[in-house]
Every structure is written in C-alpha cells, then in structure tokens.
C-alpha cells in the first residue's frame, strides 16, 4: 500500500539522487530506503529511477510522479496549516450563555484568570437568555457552554453536565404583607397567588405543565397563577402585594426590592452544560475551573 513513508523516500531521493543522502535526511538505513522505493515501484507498476553503479536517474514516469507528489504535498501542508490556524482561532474563545436573572458574581471572571495562569489563553463572549433559549442556542451551536439552573436543564444524552454549586430556593413576598414577620416561614404563604413568567417562545401548554410541575415540587397550593410578561414584572408585582414569587437567593432581580425572602428548605443546583464539539477540550477546562472557583467560595 502506498503510504507517507514511501512517498517521502521517493521525493527525497528524486531531489538528492543519492541513496546515502536520502537515508541520512530521513534517519533511515540505505537498505530501508531501497526497499521502500522498490515497493513503491511495484505498487505503481513502473520504474521511478534508473540505477547504475555510479548514478541514480529519474525516469520520465518518475519525473511526472515527482511533479504530482510535490504539488500534492505542498497543497496538503498548506491545507493542514490553514485548518490548524482556523481551529486555533475557534478554540481561543468560547460563547457562554448565562441564565438571564442569576447573579454569578465574580466566579466566571476568576475561572478565566485561573486558566490564563495555566497558560491557557481564552476569551469569553457572554450572553444572557432565559432557560429555554439557552438550551435552544446550545443545540444550534450558537453557544458552546451554558450556565443554567438544574430544574430547567433537559435530561438528554447529547449533553454533558457539571454541577457547579447549589443555590437556595426562596419564596419572596412583599415586605408589607401582614404575615411577613421574622418568625414566618414559606409555608405561611403557600396558598398566596403565584406570580411567574412565561419563557420566550413557550406555549401556554408548556407554561402550564412547567408551573404545575414546579408547584408540586415546592409544596405550594397557590389560589391562582398569574403570568407576568417578564421576570422583572413578576418581582414588581410581588413588591406591590399581588402575590408571591419563587426564585434563587442570589437572583439579581431580588436585590434592593421591598421583599421578604423565606428559605423553602430546598436547593436548586447551578449546572454547566455543553455538547461534544471541536471546542470541547477548552470548554471542559473552563467548566471544571469554574467548578473549583465555586468550591473555594463555599469553603
């Protein structure tokens, strides 16, 4: 079978016309070079060289083969160099999707700095989306990695998951609510109207099924469910005493609000989630570095 070693032997001998020089250039023995050339000639079905006791001369067929293989190898190495360059550029950055109302603090930046100290040059492009859009863009390969609450993450064999940390689940109610005292618990508000929002492109059926599943998980029995146009509106409505919202303790939406927060006795995990791709090596490095940062912060 024609292989790389035979072609390189042929090209080098065609340039040097000397078995000894060819052997030295390729770190082979003269006998190995001679066998390689003989095997190539047998496979091609015609002689490449005329050998005499004093000289080695290319045949006309050999000259044609030299032109062809020289051109092929030139294009081959140029092609490989181009693809390597493109791959190097692609893997020098990753597109990270962040769940739109979570406060990730300094962890994403700290993980990036830690990687750079390990000589892994990496750039992050950050995007904020609601959970279902994060998953959709990950599937479409518009995002390389997403950071999402576990309850929104689909269970699918195509995805890889890494738990980064746990986040306390809080029931939030207007600070002016008569039951919102220091001694109250989330159970005191279990039957209050629940205010939540539909995700982008989420159908009414999908919304109702999701809310029903979450309410059962949380142990709530809301008198009704109010669908707000967005997350910010849901928190504003809760401030005004219209109902309750359920969210993560470190939700950006809850900061500086007229709300009282009550721990619901359960946590939601923050996941890093990605799909196998040509960037997977650098994506995994960043995800595991991020996990370590969160681990250090929890100690």
N, C-alpha and C positions, 0 to 999 in steps of 0.2 A: 504494500500500500504506500502510495506517495505520501510523505509526511514532511514536517517542517525541517527536520534534521537533514534529510536527503536534498531538499531544495537549497538549504543554506550551504551544504557541501558543494553542490553544483555551482551556485552563484559565486562562491569564494574561489573555487578552482578556475572558473571561467575568467575571473579577474586576475588571478595570480599566475595561472598556467603552470603551477608548481605544487606537487603533492606535499612536499615538506612544508612550504609556506602556508598552505591551506590547513594542514594538520596543526601547526603552531597557532594559527589565528583562531581556530575553533577548539583548541585544547583537546585534540583527538590524536590518535596514532595514525600514521600514514596508511596502515593496513585497514583501519576503520574507515578512513576517507575513501580508499579504493573500493572497499566492499559496498559502501553507500552509493557511490557513483555507478558501480556495476549493477546494483539492484534497481536503481532508478532507470538506467538504460533498458534493463529487461522489462520493466513495467511499461515504459513508453513504447518499446518496440523498435527503437532505432538508436544508433550510437550518438553520443553527445560530443565525444572527443576522439581524436586520432592520437594514439600513444606510440611514441618511439622511445628508443633507449635514451635519447637526448632531449626530447621535447614533448609537450602536450599542446595539441592544436584543436580549437573548436571546429566541429563540423558545421555545415550550413544549417542543419536541423538544430544543432546545439546553439548556434548564434540566434536563431529565431526563438528558441526556448529562453535564452538569456534575456532577450528583449522583453518577452512576455512576463517572465517571473520577476524581473527587475521592476517593471511597471506595476505588476500586481502588488509586490511588497511595498513599494512606495505609496500606492494608494491605500494599502492595508494599514500601514503605520500612521498615515495621515488621518485615516478614518478613526482608528483607535484613539489617537491623540485628541481628536475633536470630541468624541464621545466622552472620554475621560474629563475633558475640560467642562463639558456641559453637565456631567454628573457632579463634578466638584462644585460648580456654581449652585446646582439644585440642592445639594446637601449642605450648603453653607448657611441655609436658613430653613426655618420651619414655620408654617402658618398654624397658629394656636388659637382655638376658639374657646372663649371664656363664657360661662353661663351668665346671662345678662344682669342679674341683680345681686350677685355674690361679691363679697369683698375678699379678694385674695391676698390683700396686704402686700408685703414686700417679698413673699416667697418666690413668685415667678422670676423676679429680678435676681434674687440671691442664688437661685439654682443656675441661672445663666452665668453669673460671675464665677461660681464654683467650677463650672465646666471650662470656662476660659482659663482658669488657673491650672487646669489639667491639659492645657494645650489643645483644647477642642474649640476652635473658632466657630461661633454660631451666632446667628442673628434671628431674633424672634419678630414675627409680624403678628400682632394681636387683633382679634376681632371679638365683638360682643353680640351674642344672639340668644334667643330663647331656646330651651332644650331641644324641641323637635327640629328646629332649623340647624342647630349644631350637628345633630345626628345626620340630617339630610346632606349637609355640606361635607361632612366626613365621608359619607358614602360616595359622594360625587367627586371626592379627592380635591375639593377646594380647600379643605382643612386637613392638616397632617395629624393633628392631635387636638382633642377637646378635653376640657375640664368641666365635669358635669356631676350633679347630684345623682347618687345611685338610683333613686326612685324613678328617675327619668331615663335611665340608660337601658336600651333594649338588650335582651339576652340573646346574643347571636354568635355563632361560631366564627364568623368572619372578623369579629372584633377582638382586640386584646385589651385587657383591663388591668389597672393597678390602683389599689386603694391608697390614697394619699393621706387622708386624715378623716376624723369623724367630726360632724357638726351637730350641735344641739338643736333639736326641733322646738320651736317656741310658738305658743299661742299668744297673739297680740291683740289687745283691746284698748279702747280709748281710756286714757288715764282718768277721765271724768266719769267713767262708768261707776255706779254706786257700789258694785261688788268688787271693784278693782282696788283691793286693800293689800297690805303687806302679807297678810295671812291667807289670802285666797290661793287657790290652785287652778290649773287649767280646766279641771272638771266642773268648776263653778260656771263655766261659760260654754259647756258642751252643747247646749241647745240654742245658743245665740245664732243669728243668721251668719252664714259663712260667706265671706267675700273672696272671690278668686277671679282669675282672668283666663281667657282662652288663649292658647298659643297661636302664633301666626299660622294660617292655613289649617287650623284644627277644626274639624267639622263638629256640629252640635252633638252628634252621636259619640264621637271620640271624646269631646269635652265631658259629656255626662258620664261616660264609662270611667274616665280618669278620676273625676271628682268622687264618684261612688266608691271606687277602689281606695282612694286616699282617706275618705271619711271613715270607712270601715277600719283601715289600718290605724287611724288616730284615735278611734273610740269616740268620735263625735256624733251627735244626733241633731244637726242644725235644723231649726224650724224652716229654713229655706236657704237656697243657694243663690247668691247674687253674682252675676257675671259682669265684672268690670272690664272696661275697654283695654286696660293695661295694668301692669303691676303697680305703678305709681298711683294710679287712681284707686286701686284696691286699698292701699295703705292710707290714702287721704280719706276715703270713706270710713275706714275703721277709726281714724282720728276723730271724725265727726259723730261717732257713736252709732253708725248704721249697722255695724256687725263686727265680726272678728276676722282676722287673717292668720294664717299659719305660715311660718317662714323659718329660715335658718337664723340662728343667733347673730351671725356676722353678716346679715343681709345689709347691703348698702342702703336699701330703702328704709330701714328702720332707724337709721341714725338721725338724731335731733328731731324726733317725732313726739307728738303728745300721746304716747302709747305706753302701756304697761305690758311687760313680757313675762310669760309664765312657761317654765320648762315643762314639756309634755312627757318627760320620762323616757324618751326615745331619741335616738340619733339618726342622722342620715349621713352616709359616707360620701366623701368627695372622691370621685374617680378620675384618673387619667385614662383616656380611651383612644385607641388608634387602630388602624388597619395595616396589614402587611403591605409594604411598598418599597421602592428603591431608597426611601429615606428612613426605613425602619430602624437601622442601626443608630442613627443620630437621634431619632425620636425617642427610642428606648433609653438612651443615655440621659436625655433631658428629663424624661419621666421619672427615672429612678433617682436622679439628683434632686428633683422636686420632692419626691417622697422622703428623702433624707432630710431636706430642709424642714419639712413639716414635722418629722420625727424629732428633730433637735428642738424645735419650738415648743413641743408638747412636754419636754422633759423639765 
